[in-house]
């Protein structure tokens, strides 16, 4: 039985990823910083719930203890993320972004990812087939974001794409450091979720497909890459 932890999984892509992986036979932990929302999501899906705030060392340490007590971990999906929009649901662009906004974005998307990976490494290294999936974005691709005339080029935000580019570097460096693990970044595409004020053009079912696929790669599968539903994403 494969045991999987998904951060930020009480709604959106994380919730749908949990649903699909449970259907595939995984034992899934719903990581949620809100205890009640996490509990309700776990009940709906037939999952386990673990209280987990990726920005808090003590919360992550407690989650490690809970998952270890439950039997260990095979797959870690770093899904928790924030984008950064104003009160009118507009992306905060270069003219208005501040260091504080950028710091808050990185606190979850980058530092949270490192915090969770570092804390769960001992459990993952005990697994026969450990896998880490970092949810990134097509906006992390410097190639795509500089391709004039595309929706990616037109995206005005600063903090979010910068944070996801950092997530891609984290992915590559961890994959090199732990060659026995399969560690990849994925781009779910522009999916309708609370993250973007439900402005996305894909369903969560469509967006979760690549996350679910990469969560199930075997020991001979790719590592250190960035993938969307169509294949490798250019750096």
QUIDAZI-V245695 format. One record per helix or strand. SS is the DSSP state (alpha for helix, beta for strand). FROM is the first residue (numbers start at 1). TO is the last residue. If there is no record, write none. Layout:
# QUIDAZI-V245695
{{SS & FROM & TO} {SS & FROM & TO}}
This chain:
# QUIDAZI-V245695
{{beta & 3 & 6} {alpha & 12 & 23} {beta & 27 & 32} {alpha & 35 & 45} {beta & 48 & 51} {alpha & 57 & 69} {beta & 75 & 78} {beta & 85 & 85} {beta & 91 & 91} {beta & 93 & 93} {alpha & 99 & 126} {beta & 131 & 135} {alpha & 138 & 140} {alpha & 142 & 145} {alpha & 151 & 154} {beta & 157 & 157} {alpha & 159 & 177} {beta & 182 & 186} {beta & 191 & 191} {alpha & 194 & 196} {beta & 202 & 202} {alpha & 204 & 215} {beta & 226 & 228} {beta & 231 & 232}}
